[in-house]
Amino acid sequence: MKLAIKTNSFLHTPTCDYIMYMKVGDIVLPKNDASMIGVDYGYGVIIDSYESDDGMVYWEVAWPGADKTWWHELELELVSESQQS
């Protein structure tokens, strides 16, 4: 389970509104300022994670009707946690 800080925007300093934990199997949405204009991703499912050498966490997300893409943890909003532990 990876720690993610909930922010108002991935471009701004974290405000620590609350802390969320994301993991494989969770359902997510892209944050408004992180998604491409005019693209409706819908809900995605986290299928893999990667932590870079500098400690940044990235999630591979499967989107309906689209390719799997990698997202920085601050670009995603947690919608529903999976029941897996």
Stockholm file with secondary structure:
# STOCKHOLM 1.0

chainA/1-85         MKLAIKTNSFLHTPTCDYIMYMKVGDIVLPKNDASMIGVDYGYGVIIDSYESDDGMVYWEVAWPGADKTWWHELELELVSESQQS
#=GR chainA/1-85 SS CEEEECCSCTTSCCCCSCEEEECTTCEEEECTTTSCTTCCCCCEEEEEEEECTTSCEEEEEECTTSCEEEEEGGGEEEEECCSCC
#=GC SS_cons        CEEEECCSCTTSCCCCSCEEEECTTCEEEECTTTSCTTCCCCCEEEEEEEECTTSCEEEEEECTTSCEEEEEGGGEEEEECCSCC
//
